[in-house]
Amino acid sequence: MNGIVNAHKAEFDAEPEVVVEVPQVTTFLGAFADFCKGYSLMSTNTQGLRVAVSRRPDQMVIAFNSTSKERKKFQLTGIRAKREDRWASVIKGLCQLLIASGFRLPSGFNLTIKGQSAVADPPALSAALASGLVVAFNELFSFGIEPNNLVRYAYSVNKYTDKYKSRLRDLITIFTAEQGKMMLFDLETCAHKTFDYPFRKGGKTGSWFIDCSLPADELSSEVSLFRENAEAAFSMLRSMLPEKEKVRELTHKDIVQNYPRIPEDYKRIIRFILEDSAAALKCYDYLLSGDAVSIGKILTYEQRNISTLAELTSPEVDWLVKRGSETDGVNGVTEISVGITGTLVALVDEANLEEYKTQLKEYERIFGFKPVVREYIPSGAIKVIDKDEYPSV
């Protein structure tokens, strides 16, 4: 049964009273730059999360993840954290936060979530779920929370959960993104610049997502382990850093010459993240001028680092990247962060697009997964939608 409305009706035998569309956060470059308080290029796309809510006649909360087919339930009275909560810790946390802030939840509710972000990694899922819920509650219960405070409430849910913590930059992107525009974040202050994304279908060069269609948890444990090691590596580096020197301004040469006591594995992680951040800042200038060739070179170098320094790749991803490098008119291909592993972005000249798509047909025969190619057009911000606006999603 298609659609968030149909999924909610099938599960609860009730029409949703509020439906919220939460866009999927896309980190073009700088996915790990938060560790060095560096730079990230961000936008949204339409694949994210749909949230549907209807009130209940009691104090029970029942949540249905229609994408993963998981169900969670708890009572609004006496909310307690449990080990098995997982993504439901975000729901419990928001309820606790609102009650502690003086808002009254007059009844329990039925909740359905559906979409790619419903099976994303914990930071991406929690950002999408907290954002969608706070907007839905504000609409459903007439809380009157001002738009500029919704981000604050969504971020404050982090106090009530452990693993499922969201990133502030993701939340800001969800609430402020504009159609057709990208954002450069300075992660030291979370200040950001918004600018036009230059590559559109019909122009000389377009940009395309390639979804490898891998299982949702493919590489997820490796990404989690990488983040743990990155936290340890940068904690060690900061403990040795002279006062007032910024981590993001260090080079690989600085690390090698001045910090010999840092283990080699940590040095490799630090190098990857510093270069990831620097690539975002450098790419910003090329995006302003629409220089596809220079951006393509940055993407190619980024993918090499992902493979050799971060080691966050797979045979399927490597094959798709290699096919891109062998095809005329493909300026560059790299893995991109949307909260789910196995998503690539490719800058492709319009004249060579069909040839590239033909190359990708071999992927399904070799690996057994059908790649999905869709245009990458930055979308807008979170919004309450008409229940019939996206009947097939």
C-alpha positions as CSV (number, residue, x, y, z in Angstrom):
1,M,0.0,0.0,0.0
2,N,1.6,3.3,-1.1
3,G,1.7,6.6,0.6
4,I,2.1,7.8,4.2
5,V,-1.6,8.4,4.5
6,N,-2.5,4.9,3.3
7,A,0.2,3.4,5.6
8,H,-1.3,5.3,8.6
9,K,-4.8,4.3,7.8
10,A,-3.8,0.6,7.3
11,E,-2.0,0.5,10.6
12,F,-4.4,2.5,12.8
13,D,-7.7,2.6,10.9
14,A,-7.7,6.3,11.2
15,E,-7.0,9.3,9.0
16,P,-3.9,11.3,9.9
17,E,-4.7,14.8,11.2
18,V,-1.3,16.3,10.3
19,V,1.2,15.2,7.6
20,V,4.7,16.7,7.6
21,E,7.3,16.4,4.8
22,V,10.8,16.5,6.2
23,P,13.4,16.9,3.4
24,Q,16.5,14.7,3.4
25,V,19.7,16.4,4.4
26,T,22.4,16.2,1.7
27,T,26.1,16.9,2.6
28,F,27.8,17.5,-0.7
29,L,31.2,17.8,1.0
30,G,32.3,18.0,4.6
31,A,30.2,15.2,6.0
32,F,32.7,14.7,8.9
33,A,33.9,18.3,9.2
34,D,32.1,18.7,12.6
35,F,35.1,16.9,14.2
36,C,37.5,19.8,13.2
37,K,34.8,22.5,13.3
38,G,35.5,23.1,9.6
39,Y,33.3,23.6,6.6
40,S,30.4,21.7,5.0
41,L,28.3,22.2,1.8
42,M,24.7,21.3,2.6
43,S,21.3,21.2,0.9
44,T,18.2,19.0,1.0
45,N,16.4,16.7,-1.3
46,T,12.8,15.3,-1.4
47,Q,13.6,11.7,-0.4
48,G,13.6,12.3,3.4
49,L,10.8,11.5,5.8
50,R,7.0,11.8,5.9
51,V,5.4,12.0,9.3
52,A,1.7,11.4,9.9
53,V,0.0,11.9,13.3
54,S,-3.5,11.4,14.7
55,R,-4.8,11.8,18.2
56,R,-5.9,8.9,20.4
57,P,-8.6,8.8,23.1
58,D,-6.1,7.7,25.8
59,Q,-2.5,8.5,26.9
60,M,-0.9,5.8,24.8
61,V,1.7,6.6,22.1
62,I,2.0,4.1,19.3
63,A,4.7,4.7,16.7
64,F,4.9,2.7,13.4
65,N,8.0,2.9,11.2
66,S,6.4,1.9,7.9
67,T,9.8,1.6,6.1
68,S,11.5,-0.7,8.6
69,K,8.2,-2.3,9.8
70,E,9.0,-1.6,13.4
71,R,6.5,-0.7,16.1
72,K,7.1,1.1,19.4
73,K,4.6,2.1,22.2
74,F,4.7,3.8,25.6
75,Q,2.4,5.7,27.9
76,L,2.7,9.5,28.1
77,T,2.4,9.2,31.9
78,G,5.7,8.1,33.5
79,I,7.9,8.1,30.4
80,R,11.1,6.0,31.0
81,A,14.0,5.3,28.8
82,K,14.6,1.7,27.8
83,R,17.5,0.0,26.1
84,E,15.2,-1.2,23.3
85,D,13.9,2.3,22.5
86,R,16.3,3.0,19.6
87,W,14.6,5.6,17.4
88,A,11.7,5.8,19.8
89,S,14.0,7.6,22.2
90,V,13.6,10.7,20.0
91,I,9.8,10.5,20.4
92,K,10.0,10.0,24.1
93,G,12.6,12.8,24.4
94,L,10.5,15.3,22.6
95,C,7.4,14.5,24.7
96,Q,9.5,14.9,27.9
97,L,11.0,18.2,26.6
98,L,7.6,19.7,25.7
99,I,6.0,18.7,29.0
100,A,9.0,20.1,31.0
101,S,8.8,23.3,28.9
102,G,5.1,23.8,30.0
103,F,3.3,22.5,27.0
104,R,0.4,20.2,27.6
105,L,0.0,17.0,25.5
106,P,-3.8,16.6,25.9
107,S,-3.9,13.1,24.5
108,G,-1.8,10.2,23.3
109,F,-1.2,9.8,19.5
110,N,-0.6,7.4,16.7
111,L,2.4,8.1,14.6
112,T,3.6,6.8,11.3
113,I,6.9,7.6,9.6
114,K,7.9,6.6,6.1
115,G,10.8,7.3,3.7
116,Q,14.6,6.9,3.3
117,S,15.4,8.8,6.4
118,A,13.3,6.3,8.5
119,V,16.2,3.8,8.0
120,A,19.1,6.3,8.0
121,D,22.0,6.4,10.4
122,P,21.1,7.6,14.0
123,P,22.1,11.3,13.6
124,A,20.2,11.7,10.3
125,L,17.1,9.8,11.5
126,S,16.9,11.7,14.8
127,A,17.2,15.1,13.0
128,A,14.4,14.2,10.6
129,L,12.2,12.6,13.3
130,A,12.6,15.4,15.9
131,S,12.0,18.0,13.2
132,G,8.9,16.3,11.8
133,L,7.4,15.7,15.2
134,V,7.9,19.2,16.7
135,V,6.3,20.7,13.6
136,A,3.4,18.1,13.7
137,F,2.8,18.7,17.4
138,N,2.9,22.5,16.9
139,E,0.2,22.2,14.3
140,L,-1.9,19.5,15.9
141,F,-2.0,20.9,19.5
142,S,-1.7,24.6,18.6
143,F,1.3,25.2,20.7
144,G,2.2,28.4,19.0
145,I,6.0,27.8,18.9
146,E,7.6,30.5,16.7
147,P,9.3,29.1,13.6
148,N,12.7,30.3,14.8
149,N,12.3,28.3,18.0
150,L,11.4,25.0,16.4
151,V,15.1,24.3,15.6
152,R,15.9,24.9,19.3
153,Y,13.3,22.4,20.5
154,A,14.3,19.8,17.9
155,Y,18.0,20.1,19.0
156,S,17.2,20.1,22.7
157,V,15.8,16.5,22.3
158,N,19.5,15.5,22.4
159,K,19.4,15.9,26.2
160,Y,17.0,12.9,26.4
161,T,18.8,10.4,24.2
162,D,22.2,8.8,23.9
163,K,23.0,7.3,20.5
164,Y,20.2,9.1,18.6
165,K,21.6,12.6,18.8
166,S,21.1,15.0,15.9
167,R,23.6,17.5,14.4
168,L,22.7,21.2,14.7
169,R,23.8,21.8,11.1
170,D,21.3,19.1,9.9
171,L,18.5,20.8,11.8
172,I,19.3,24.2,10.5
173,T,19.4,22.8,7.0
174,I,16.0,21.1,7.4
175,F,14.3,24.3,8.6
176,T,16.0,26.9,6.4
177,A,16.9,25.2,3.0
178,E,15.7,26.9,-0.1
179,Q,14.7,25.3,-3.4
180,G,17.6,25.2,-5.9
181,K,20.1,26.6,-3.4
182,M,23.0,25.2,-1.4
183,M,24.5,26.3,1.9
184,L,28.1,26.7,3.0
185,F,28.4,26.1,6.8
186,D,31.2,27.3,9.1
187,L,30.8,24.7,11.7
188,E,32.7,26.7,14.3
189,T,29.8,29.1,14.6
190,C,27.1,27.3,12.5
191,A,26.9,30.5,10.4
192,H,26.0,29.8,6.8
193,K,25.8,31.3,3.4
194,T,23.1,30.4,0.9
195,F,23.8,30.5,-2.8
196,D,22.4,29.2,-6.1
197,Y,23.3,25.6,-7.1
198,P,24.5,25.9,-10.7
199,F,23.9,22.5,-12.2
200,R,20.5,21.7,-13.6
201,K,19.1,19.4,-16.3
202,G,19.0,21.2,-19.6
203,G,22.2,23.0,-18.9
204,K,25.6,22.0,-20.2
205,T,26.2,19.9,-17.0
206,G,23.8,18.3,-14.6
207,S,24.2,16.5,-11.3
208,W,22.7,13.1,-10.5
209,F,22.3,10.9,-7.5
210,I,23.1,7.3,-8.0
211,D,21.6,5.1,-5.3
212,C,23.4,1.8,-5.2
213,S,20.3,0.1,-3.7
214,L,22.4,-1.6,-1.0
215,P,20.8,-2.8,2.2
216,A,20.1,0.1,4.5
217,D,22.7,-1.1,7.1
218,E,25.5,-1.7,4.6
219,L,28.6,-0.1,5.9
220,S,26.7,1.5,8.8
221,S,28.8,-0.3,11.5
222,E,31.9,0.9,9.7
223,V,30.6,4.5,9.7
224,S,29.8,4.3,13.4
225,L,33.3,2.9,14.2
226,F,34.9,5.6,12.0
227,R,33.0,8.3,14.0
228,E,34.1,6.8,17.3
229,N,37.8,6.7,16.1
230,A,37.5,10.3,14.8
231,E,36.2,11.5,18.1
232,A,39.2,9.8,19.9
233,A,41.7,11.1,17.3
234,F,40.6,14.7,17.5
235,S,40.4,14.6,21.3
236,M,44.0,13.5,21.4
237,L,45.0,16.2,18.9
238,R,43.3,19.0,20.8
239,S,45.0,17.9,24.0
240,M,48.3,18.6,22.3
241,L,47.3,21.7,20.4
242,P,48.8,25.1,21.4
243,E,46.2,27.6,22.7
244,K,44.3,29.6,20.1
245,E,45.4,27.4,17.2
246,K,42.5,26.1,15.2
247,V,42.3,22.5,14.3
248,R,40.8,23.1,10.9
249,E,43.7,25.2,9.8
250,L,46.3,22.4,10.3
251,T,47.7,20.6,7.3
252,H,48.8,17.0,6.9
253,K,52.4,18.2,7.0
254,D,51.7,19.9,10.4
255,I,50.3,16.7,11.8
256,V,53.2,14.6,10.7
257,Q,56.0,17.0,11.8
258,N,54.5,18.3,15.0
259,Y,52.5,15.5,16.5
260,P,54.6,12.3,16.2
261,R,52.9,10.7,19.2
262,I,49.6,10.4,17.5
263,P,49.1,6.8,16.2
264,E,49.2,6.4,12.4
265,D,45.6,5.2,12.2
266,Y,44.5,8.4,13.9
267,K,46.7,10.5,11.6
268,R,45.0,9.0,8.6
269,I,41.6,9.8,10.0
270,I,42.6,13.4,10.9
271,R,44.1,13.9,7.4
272,F,40.9,12.7,5.7
273,I,38.6,15.0,7.8
274,L,40.8,18.1,7.4
275,E,41.0,17.6,3.7
276,D,37.2,16.9,3.6
277,S,36.6,20.3,5.2
278,A,39.1,22.1,3.0
279,A,37.5,20.6,-0.1
280,A,34.1,22.0,0.9
281,L,35.6,25.5,1.3
282,K,37.5,25.3,-2.0
283,C,34.5,23.8,-3.9
284,Y,32.4,26.7,-2.7
285,D,34.2,29.1,-5.0
286,Y,33.9,26.8,-8.0
287,L,30.2,26.3,-7.3
288,L,29.7,30.1,-7.5
289,S,31.3,30.2,-10.9
290,G,29.7,26.9,-12.1
291,D,33.1,25.4,-12.9
292,A,32.1,21.7,-13.4
293,V,35.6,20.6,-14.4
294,S,37.3,21.9,-11.2
295,I,34.5,20.6,-9.0
296,G,34.8,17.2,-10.7
297,K,38.5,17.1,-9.8
298,I,37.7,17.8,-6.2
299,L,35.0,15.1,-6.2
300,T,37.5,12.6,-7.7
301,Y,40.1,13.4,-5.1
302,E,37.5,13.2,-2.3
303,Q,36.5,9.7,-3.4
304,R,40.1,8.6,-3.4
305,N,40.4,9.8,0.2
306,I,37.1,8.0,1.2
307,S,38.6,4.8,-0.2
308,T,42.2,5.0,1.0
309,L,42.1,7.1,4.2
310,A,38.6,6.6,5.6
311,E,38.1,3.1,4.1
312,L,34.4,3.7,3.9
313,T,33.6,2.1,0.6
314,S,32.4,-1.2,-0.9
315,P,32.9,-3.1,-4.2
316,E,29.6,-1.8,-5.5
317,V,30.6,1.8,-4.9
318,D,34.1,1.3,-6.3
319,W,32.6,-0.2,-9.5
320,L,30.2,2.7,-10.0
321,V,33.0,5.2,-9.4
322,K,35.3,3.4,-11.9
323,R,32.6,3.4,-14.6
324,G,32.3,7.1,-14.1
325,S,36.0,7.7,-14.5
326,E,35.9,5.7,-17.7
327,T,33.1,7.6,-19.3
328,D,33.6,10.8,-21.3
329,G,31.7,13.8,-20.0
330,V,31.6,12.5,-16.4
331,N,33.5,15.2,-14.5
332,G,33.6,13.5,-11.2
333,V,31.8,10.9,-9.0
334,T,31.9,10.6,-5.2
335,E,30.0,9.1,-2.3
336,I,27.8,11.7,-0.7
337,S,26.2,11.8,2.7
338,V,22.4,11.6,2.9
339,G,22.3,9.5,6.1
340,I,22.3,6.2,4.1
341,T,25.4,4.5,2.8
342,G,25.8,3.8,-0.9
343,T,24.6,7.1,-2.4
344,L,26.8,8.8,-5.0
345,V,26.7,12.1,-6.8
346,A,27.9,12.5,-10.4
347,L,28.5,15.7,-12.4
348,V,27.7,14.7,-16.0
349,D,27.7,16.7,-19.2
350,E,24.3,16.6,-20.7
351,A,25.7,15.3,-24.0
352,N,27.1,12.2,-22.3
353,L,24.3,11.4,-19.8
354,E,22.6,8.6,-21.8
355,E,26.0,6.9,-22.4
356,Y,26.7,7.0,-18.7
357,K,23.2,5.5,-17.8
358,T,23.9,2.7,-20.3
359,Q,27.1,1.9,-18.5
360,L,25.2,1.6,-15.2
361,K,23.0,-1.1,-16.6
362,E,25.8,-3.7,-16.1
363,Y,25.7,-3.0,-12.4
364,E,22.5,-4.9,-11.8
365,R,23.8,-7.9,-13.7
366,I,27.0,-8.0,-11.8
367,F,25.9,-7.2,-8.2
368,G,22.2,-8.1,-8.3
369,F,21.1,-4.6,-7.1
370,K,19.3,-2.2,-9.5
371,P,20.8,1.3,-9.3
372,V,18.4,4.2,-9.1
373,V,19.5,7.4,-11.0
374,R,17.7,10.6,-10.2
375,E,18.5,14.3,-10.7
376,Y,20.0,16.1,-7.8
377,I,18.1,19.3,-7.4
378,P,18.3,21.0,-3.9
379,S,14.9,21.1,-2.5
380,G,13.3,23.4,0.2
381,A,12.6,23.3,3.9
382,I,10.3,21.2,6.2
383,K,6.6,21.8,5.7
384,V,3.1,20.7,6.6
385,I,1.6,19.2,3.5
386,D,-1.8,18.4,2.2
387,K,-2.6,14.7,2.8
388,D,-3.1,14.1,-0.9
389,E,0.0,16.0,-2.1
390,Y,2.2,12.9,-2.3
391,P,-0.2,9.9,-2.6
392,S,2.5,7.5,-3.8
393,V,5.2,8.4,-1.2
